[in-house]
Amino acid sequence: MELLIDTYHAPVDPAVPLVCFDEAGKELQAQIQAVLPMVPGHPVREDPEYARNGSANLFMIYAPHLGWRAVTVTTRRTGADWAFAMRDLVDVHFPAAERIVVVLDNLNTHRLSSLYLTFPAAEAHRIARKLDLRFTPVHGSWLNTAEGELSVLSRQCLNRRVPDQATLEREVAAWAGSRNAVGAPGVWRFTVDEARTRLTSLYPIPTCDTSS
């Protein structure tokens, strides 16, 4: 936890961008009955019955210091899907970076081994040497600011029925473009000192006497 807090407070280095990564699922649901539009005195109304169209995965890439995010829609979230997302991070989103610090959770697909299971060894090594993976602790997903961005995406864009993956891709791209146009960087205010004061239950009692 303290190492991640230090990561957010470290000086901004354009050559070493900070990126937070997270994923979420979205069930695809098509309307069966026509939606009744909003009229004076009544909100938009939709029939509770819907058709299931499977589900999709959303990869959120969020660079808090830059106020920038990108959302990729995939049909699954396997190790190979994560590997392709990391390749895009290195080659498409930050090709000039010397190294990329990536904050992410401990999902079993979030491993450098996923690169080697997906790409030839030389390609996997090329991508891996650009990545500095920093994992959130157990029950510490709040330390990943990409989780907050997914929450905003859910409230502003996905709290309704989305019928198919193509529509989902258009919607999240429009949402990300609108947010990126503002360009406001995220500010992390929680400090290590505050953690030691407010989260005392997380800290063990030292067993060694360091006074001498």
QUIHUVEN-V100137 format. One line per field, one symbol per residue. psi: psi as a letter, one per 30 degrees, with the letter a starting at -180 (. if undefined). A space follows every 50 residues. Layout:
psi = ???
This chain:
psi = eeeeeeeffkkkjffilkkkkllllkkkkkkelkkklklkfklkkkkfkl kkhallkkkkkkjeffhklkkkklflhleeeeeeeeeeeeeeeiffkelk kjklagkffikffeeffelleeeeeeeeffkjkjkklkghfffjffeeee eeeeefeghlkkeleeeeeeeeeeeeeeeffegklkjjfkleeeefefhf ffklkkfkjgf.
